[in-house]
C-alpha cells in the first residue's frame, strides 16, 4: 500500500486525539534513525515525546518486550 493510501485509511479510521506533525509514515527504525516507506532516512529528534527516549529497536528493550508480549499483552490502562 502506498503512502497516499495509508494516509487515506488512517484519516478515515483514526480517532484524532493528537494531530499528526507530518504526513510521513515511518516503517523502520534503528537507534536515532528512522526510515519512511519510500526509503528516506531521518534523524528522529522528537525523542519520543511523552515517554523516554531509548532510541529505536535497542536490543535489550526488544528482548524485554518480546518476553512481556509472550506473557501478557495488551492490557487496559485501568489496571496495574
SULRA-V77246 format. One record per residue. N is the residue number from 1. PSI is psi in whole degrees, -180 to 180 (none if undefined). D_FIRST is the distance of its C-alpha to the first C-alpha in Angstrom with 2 decimals. Layout:
N PSI D_FIRST
N PSI D_FIRST
This chain:
1 131 0.00
2 168 3.81
3 -43 6.73
4 -44 8.25
5 -42 6.23
6 -48 6.54
7 -39 10.05
8 -46 10.78
9 -45 10.28
10 -48 12.24
11 -28 14.82
12 -37 15.37
13 -15 16.05
14 133 17.25
15 129 21.01
16 66 21.94
17 -45 24.37
18 143 23.58
19 133 22.26
20 144 19.53
21 -18 21.20
22 169 18.37
23 14 14.86
24 142 13.96
25 110 11.44
26 138 13.24
27 -12 12.10
28 146 15.59
29 150 19.17
30 119 22.63
31 -127 25.81
32 7 25.59
33 137 22.67
34 153 18.96
35 141 16.08
36 178 13.00
37 -22 9.52
38 3 11.23
39 6 14.15
40 141 16.60
41 141 19.29
42 151 21.01
43 124 24.12
44 103 23.62
45 10 26.73
46 -12 26.16
47 33 27.72
48 54 25.59
49 141 27.88
50 -13 29.10
51 -176 29.58
52 157 30.90
53 103 29.40
54 7 29.23
55 -175 26.59
56 130 23.39
57 38 23.72
58 130 27.52
59 -38 28.72
60 -40 31.39
61 -42 29.19
62 -42 26.51
63 -47 29.47
64 -42 30.89
65 -42 27.61
66 -41 27.10
67 -47 30.68
68 -42 30.30
69 -32 27.09
70 -14 29.06
71 -46 31.90
72 118 30.65
73 141 27.37
74 174 26.52
75 146 29.62
76 147 30.42
77 10 31.82
78 -5 34.85
79 157 36.21
80 none 37.24
